[in-house]
Amino acid sequence: MDSKVVYQAVPEFTGRNVPVSVVANVMGKDKQFVRQGMIHGNLPIGSVFKKEGSNKYDYYVSPKLLWEFTGFIYRGETEKDFE
């Protein structure tokens, strides 16, 4: 039996946060879809933290996790780049 090894080239990632607005554009969804998907654990693309003493959240979208989930490579695009 021949076993084959497949190697995949992984892009370089900075670790900088990908804006939720960019993620929404990439996925063809609205920002609330992305936020709620992350809060409920349905979008494994980063981390969500509830601000202490508030009902507001902070979102961190990992460029690497976003790439693994969507195939999109974040290179610093902003919401305006999708208009």
VENGI-V411773 format. One record per residue. N is the residue number from 1. RES is the residue in one letter. SS is DSSP state (helix for helix, strand for strand, loop for the rest). PSI is psi as a letter, one per 30 degrees, with the letter a starting at -180 (999 if undefined). Layout:
BEGIN
N&RES&SS&PSI  N&RES&SS&PSI
END
This chain:
BEGIN
1&M&loop&k  2&D&loop&k  3&S&loop&k  4&K&loop&k  5&V&loop&k  6&V&loop&k  7&Y&loop&k  8&Q&loop&k  9&A&loop&k  10&V&loop&k  11&P&loop&l  12&E&loop&k  13&F&loop&k  14&T&loop&f  15&G&loop&f  16&R&loop&k  17&N&loop&k  18&V&loop&k  19&P&loop&k  20&V&helix&e  21&S&helix&e  22&V&helix&e  23&V&helix&e  24&A&helix&e  25&N&helix&e  26&V&helix&e  27&M&helix&f  28&G&loop&h  29&K&loop&l  30&D&loop&l  31&K&helix&e  32&Q&helix&e  33&F&helix&e  34&V&helix&e  35&R&helix&e  36&Q&helix&e  37&G&helix&e  38&M&helix&e  39&I&helix&e  40&H&loop&g  41&G&loop&g  42&N&loop&f  43&L&loop&j  44&P&loop&i  45&I&loop&g  46&G&strand&a  47&S&strand&l  48&V&strand&k  49&F&strand&k  50&K&strand&k  51&K&loop&k  52&E&loop&k  53&G&loop&g  54&S&loop&l  55&N&loop&g  56&K&loop&l  57&Y&strand&l  58&D&strand&k  59&Y&strand&k  60&Y&strand&j  61&V&strand&j  62&S&loop&k  63&P&helix&e  64&K&helix&e  65&L&helix&e  66&L&helix&e  67&W&helix&e  68&E&helix&e  69&F&helix&e  70&T&helix&f  71&G&loop&f  72&F&loop&k  73&I&loop&j  74&Y&loop&k  75&R&loop&h  76&G&loop&g  77&E&loop&l  78&T&loop&l  79&E&helix&e  80&K&helix&f  81&D&helix&f  82&F&helix&g  83&E&loop&999
END
